Amino acid sequence: TVSYMKKKGMPLPLTIAVMTDYTCIPFWEETCCDYYIVPHPELIDECAKRGIPQEKMIPFGIPVSRKFRELEDQEKAKEELGFSPEKKLHLLIGAGNLEKLAREVRKRNGEESELAVICGNNEKIREQLEKRFAEDETVSVIGYTDQMPLYMAAADILFTKPGGLTSTEAVAAKAALVHTKPIPGCEDRNVAFFTQHGMSVSGDTED
């Protein structure tokens, strides 16, 4: 809508687009903004080839809350969230087959670690996980939370889908990051960018 208004010469204030994936998704080349905030300098050429004027691109990165760079001590974060400071904490952030991935993590680590699964507003998955792990006191199933920086501070390993924003938050938090199988499209490119730069590991299966 904003691009249409600009092309029609309607008066508008400064318009800035913030890209939130580590690739130039097709949508951006259809827009007409004054500036584009690009996630990384290496993406400028890709965006320019898609038609975005180079002089309009500013590689400031994806903005995330300062809270992900000003984290609490890991032991303190674990205690505040109710986890054992003596055990490893594996954090799963929801998408894909969470139940299967959670089973794999538990099977490989037994009582040596605790597992927190954050499934957001997906009540169906939350109910499935609570039923599956009802007898396992080392597994905590969490719905929506506004304490994500605290969970990332507490986590020894973070498993998450390769969304641009959550992945950037994880890097800002210096989390040990494992990307779960991406949805074909921009998530594929996010995984490629992060693994090529040594910021995450990934695989095609839960195993």
N, C-alpha and C positions, 0 to 999 in steps of 0.2 A: 504493500500500500504506500509506504513512504517513497519507494523507488518510483512508482507511478506518479505520485505527486511532484517529485523532483523533475521528472521528465516533462511534466506539463507546465513547469515553470512556477509552481506554487511556492510562495515564501515559506521556508522552514528553518528551524534552528540547525546548528551543527549536528550532523548525523554520523554516528560512529558505530560500526559493526564489530562485534567481538566473536571471533571464530573459536569454537570449543571442541574441535577435533583436529588431529594432527595430519590433516589432508584438506584439500580444497573440495568440499562437497559441491555437487552441481548447483545447489541453490544459490551459492554466493555469486556465481558469474551472471546471474540474472538480476542482481541488485545494483543499486546506484547510490552509494554512500560517499560521504566526504572522506572518511578514513576507515581502514580495516585493521583491527588489532590481530596480528598473526601470532600463532602459538610459538613459533621458533623461526630464526632467520633462514634456516634451510628450506622452509616452505615458500619463501618469496618467489623463487623461480617457477615452482609448480603453479602458484596462483597467477603469476604474470602470464604463463602460457594459456591459462583459462580465460584471460581477458581482463583481469583486474589491473588497473594502472599501478606500476611499481611505486610511483611517488605517493600513492595513497596508502601504502602498506607500512605499518609500524610493528616491528617484532617485539612487543612488550611481554608476550606470553599470555597464558590463560590465567585470569585473576582468581585467586582463592583467598579465603579468610586468613588473616594473620595468625589465627589460632592454630593453624596447621604448622606454623613455623615457630610457635612459642609454646611447645608442648611441656606437660608436666613430666617429672621423672617417671620411668617405666614402672618401677615397683609401687610408687605412690598411686599411679593411674590404675594399676591392677587392684590395689586395695580399695580404692575409691569405688570401683565398679563391682567389687565383691569377688574378685578372682584371687587365686593364690600367687603370691610373689615368687614362690619356689618352683612353680610349674610354668612351662611354655604355654603361651596363649596363641591359638590359631584363630584368626578372624575371617569369616566368610561373609561377603557382602553380596546381596541377592541378585541372582539372575540365572537362567538356565536350570539345569537339574540340581538344585541345591541339596535335595535329600541324598542323591547318589554321591555327590561330592563330599557331603558331610560324612557319609558312611565310610568312604575311602580314607578320609583323614583320620577318623576314629580307629579304623582297623589297623592303620599303620603306626599309630602313636599310643594306643592303649591308655593306661592310667598315667603316663608320663606327661600328659599335657591336658589343657582344657580347650574347649571349643566354643566360640561364640558365633552364632549365625544371625545376621541382621537381614530381615526380609522385608523391611519397609512396610508399606500399606497393604501388601498382599496377604490377606487374612487366610486364604485357602492354603497357601504354602506354609504359613505359620502353623495352622492347625495340623497339617501333615507332619511337620517336623516335631511338634510337641507330642504328638501321638507316637511317632517313631522312636523318640529318645526319652520317653516318659520315665524309664527306669535308669537312665544314665545321668547321674548328678554332675558329670564333668561337661555336659553340653547345656549351654544356655541359648534359648531361642528368643530373639528380640524383634519386636515389630518396628514401628517408626521410632527414631531417636534423634534428638538434637545434640547428642553428645559424641558425634563422630570423631572430633579431634581427640577426645579422651580415649576412645576405643583404639584409634590408630597409635596413640602414645603407648597403650598397654600391649599391643599386639607384637608378638615375635615374628609371625608370618601373616601376611594379608593376602587373601584370595579374593579377587573381584573381577567382574566383567570389564572389558577394556573401553569403558566410556572415557571421554577426554577429561571431564571435570574431576571425577573420582580418582583417576590415574594421576592427575596433576597434584591433587591433594595428597595422595600417597607419597609422591616424590618429595613434595614440600615437607612432609612429615618424616622423611628418610625411612620409610617402611620397607621391609623386605617383601617385595611385590611379586605375586604370581598371578598372571592373567589367565582367567578361565577362557574356554573356547569362545571366540568372537562370533557375533552375528555378521555374515558376509556384508561388506560395504565399508563404511568408515571405520568400524571397529577393527577390521582386518588391518587397515592402515595404521591405526593407533598401536596395535600390537607390534607391527613391523617397526615403527618408529622407536618404541620403547625398548624392544629387544636389541635392535641394532645399536642403540646408545647405552646398552648395559644397565638399563634401569628396571628391567623385569625379566622373568622367564615365563614360558608358556608351553602349552601342548594341545594336541587335538582331542585328547580323551581325558576323563577323570583320572585314569591311571597314570 
